[in-house]
Amino acid sequence: MEILTERGVEFDAVLYLNTPPTRKDLQRMIDLIEDPPRALVRNDKNFKALGLNADDYTSVDAVVELLLEHPNLMQRPVAIKGNRAVIARPSAKIETLLD
């Protein structure tokens, strides 16, 4: 958000834990990012604590179902502009949307 603010870009921030993404939102994000669907899943300590296997979450449907049940596993932030999106981690990746 800092990069956008510094550049004077208006944006809407969605706090995904307060307002979890819907199935339609998740499918759209996956469709718009250039990365494979599994990139939207954080493979962190919470993922491991749930006993999950990353190889089980490679398809759009599997990723969507997982994130509907466990929105805290979503990789973020996701920035969307028009018909393009990036997982802005590191934050500099958001610059690809600003060109």
Secondary structure in CASP SS format (residue, H / E / C, confidence):
PFRMAT SS
TARGET T0000
AUTHOR 0000-0000-0000
METHOD secondary structure of the structure
MODEL  1
M C 1.00
E H 1.00
I H 1.00
L H 1.00
T H 1.00
E H 1.00
R C 1.00
G C 1.00
V C 1.00
E C 1.00
F C 1.00
D C 1.00
A C 1.00
V C 1.00
L C 1.00
Y C 1.00
L C 1.00
N C 1.00
T C 1.00
P C 1.00
P C 1.00
T C 1.00
R H 1.00
K H 1.00
D H 1.00
L H 1.00
Q H 1.00
R H 1.00
M H 1.00
I H 1.00
D H 1.00
L H 1.00
I E 1.00
E C 1.00
D C 1.00
P C 1.00
P H 1.00
R H 1.00
A H 1.00
L H 1.00
V E 1.00
R C 1.00
N C 1.00
D C 1.00
K H 1.00
N H 1.00
F H 1.00
K H 1.00
A H 1.00
L C 1.00
G C 1.00
L C 1.00
N C 1.00
A H 1.00
D H 1.00
D H 1.00
Y C 1.00
T C 1.00
S C 1.00
V H 1.00
D H 1.00
A H 1.00
V H 1.00
V H 1.00
E H 1.00
L H 1.00
L H 1.00
L H 1.00
E H 1.00
H C 1.00
P H 1.00
N H 1.00
L H 1.00
M E 1.00
Q C 1.00
R C 1.00
P C 1.00
V E 1.00
A E 1.00
I E 1.00
K E 1.00
G C 1.00
N C 1.00
R E 1.00
A E 1.00
V E 1.00
I E 1.00
A C 1.00
R C 1.00
P C 1.00
S H 1.00
A H 1.00
K H 1.00
I H 1.00
E H 1.00
T H 1.00
L H 1.00
L H 1.00
D C 1.00
END
